[in-house]
Amino acid sequence: MSFHKLDDCIQKLQDFNSQIQDGIEISYKVAFDCEENESGTEIVDKLHEVMIQYAKLKRDLKQCCEAANDSKNQLQSVLSRNNGRQEIGNFCEVYNKNLEALQSRNTDVELNEFTHVVDFKNTVWNQHHKLCEPSNVDNDCELEVTQDKTNQYICPITKTEFVDPMINTECGHSYSKEAILSHIQLSKRKCRCPVGGCIQLVRLESLKANKVILFQMKNVCKTYLQFYLFKLYFFIAFFTLLFNILKKF
């Protein structure tokens, strides 16, 4: 009995994760664009529910693949003991049993612990609701605190403003994406965090996009823009008034 077709199906299911990630990124863009909208908070609340649904999709997809792999391994074990004398119809029964066992442990609370849901709440949702809730130890905001506050938007490698910031989940330090990837590639041995005094390692699997800093940088740029626009408006008004006064002479 061959399980190649089953392996192909499982791989196609796993590939669907990229489609889910695309949907998450689109939801982020919509949330960023509605910041100035009068009904922005209502839209963000709905997008938060969308993020929860994406978390449910991710969980269901993972459990389907896990149940399929477990069922395949169990049947392969039985087939090897019975010299191939095992009916293929049993696969569905084993699969449904394994899937039900996984789903029996599901809770709504765990959906709020998915990384993209936590990131969304720590950035866009909190910005609209003006809340600052304490984070769990494993959350990005907690990790981010370990970075020097005075240089929180400066890459420790390039010494310039972050470009596509990535956070190292081992220590909480952030770096520009291209800079840290080059740093890892150039390291001949185990790659250590380039931040002075940090002894943690940097691995590709420990890096992920730092949406918290990215969102904060966006708001800082917006604040500076508003400030300079106000100064420009003030100087224009001042020199216009001065010019009108001088014209009278």
Disulfide bonds with the S-S distance in Angstrom:
none
